[in-house]
Amino acid sequence: MRRFYAATKEIFGPTRSSVGSLKNADGSLISDTQGILDLWKSHFESVLNNHPCTIIDLLRNTLFAIAQPSLQELNNAIKYMKTGKAPGPDNILLEFFLHAGQKLKKHLMQLLLKIWETKTVPSDFGDANRHTR
């Protein structure tokens, strides 16, 4: 393997590291290595640090920005989920919802609409591993 790399280096020559140039937010051209590194650092810090901390925050920020769900959408969502999978942390199988009938689905829909209207997700939804007895 070492001979392969030595032969490749001999054919193509040593590798050279080059830095292109980038424009910063105000449009100035940055071409020095440290300036480019600082620009990428600030870019990724702004992109990666502006996110909700929990799934609850994410739901609060995005869930209510679209139209209110319907019973038909709930039925379709349940219908098109893959069966035969292991249950989640709540130990409820999908098959339970598939065969539970419209009465349970209507109660589930009432819960979803209450969450929708109050824009409040129950704290129990944040940690399905928590058991209260």
N, C-alpha and C positions, 0 to 999 in steps of 0.2 A: 504494500500500500504506500509505503514511504517513497518508493521509486516512482510510482504513479504521480504523486504530487510533485516530486522533483522534476519529472518529465513535463508535466503541465506547466510548471513555473518556467522551465527552460523554453518551451514553445511560446507561451503567451507573455512571458516577462513578469516582473514583480507587480503585485497589485498596487494601485495608487488610490489613495483616498482623496476624494474631492468633495468639496462642499459647494452646493449651488447657492442660490440666493432666494430669499423669501420677502414678501411684503408684510409689514406689520399692519395693525388696525388703521393707522392713519395714512397708509399708502407708501411709507418710506421703505426703501430697499435695504434689506439686511443681508450681508454676505459673510460676516465673520462667524466662525464656528460657535463661539460662546453666545453671540447674539441670537443665532438660530436655535441653539439649545434652550436659551431662555424663552424664546418665542414659543417653541413647542411645549415647554414646561407650563407656561401660563395658559396656553390653549387647553391642554389636557386637564389642568387644575380647574379651569372654568367649566369644562364639559362634564368632568367626572364628579365634581363636588356640588353640583346643582341638581341633586336628585332627592326624592323623598327617602326618608330613613327606613320606613317600614312599608309593608304591603297595605296596611291600613291607610297610611298617608297617600300612597299611590291611588288607592280606590277613592279616597275623598277628593283628590285633585282631578281625576279623570273620569270616574264612573258617571258623574252627574252632568257631564258636558254634552251627552248625547240624549236622544229621545228616550222616553220612558219605555221599559220593556213590556212586551205583551205575553199573554199566556201561550200564544202560538210560538213565540220565540223560545220560551222556556221549554215547551214540548219538543221543538226542533233541536234545541241544544242537548236535551237528554237523549233524544232518538239517535243523534249522530255521534254520540260518544262511543268509544270502543268498549265492548263488553269483555268479560273474562280477565280483567286486570285485577291486581291486588287492590284492596281498599286503601284509602288514604289514612292519615293519622286518626280520623274519626271512626274508622272501622265500618263505614257504611258503604256497601257495594252499590255500584251503579244499577245493577239488576233490581235492587229494591225500588229505585225511582221508576224504572221502566215498567214494573209490574204493579206498582202501588195504586194506580188508578187516578182518576181526575180529582177526587176529593183531596188527596194528599198534595197533588200538584197545585190545586187552588190555594191550599194553606201555605205552601211554599211560595207561591206567587204573592200572597198577602204579605208575607215576611219581606220578600224582595221589594215590594212597593213601599212598605213602611221604611225600609232602609233608604230607598230612593227619595221619598218625600222628606224625611228628616235629615238626610245627608249625613247619617250617623251609622257607622258599621259597628255592630255589637263587639265588645272587647273580646268575647269568647271566640270570635272568628279569627282573631289574631294569633291564637295559640290553641290549635286543635289537640295538642297533647295534654292540655290541662283537663283534669277530671275533677268534677265536684260531686261529692256524695254525701 
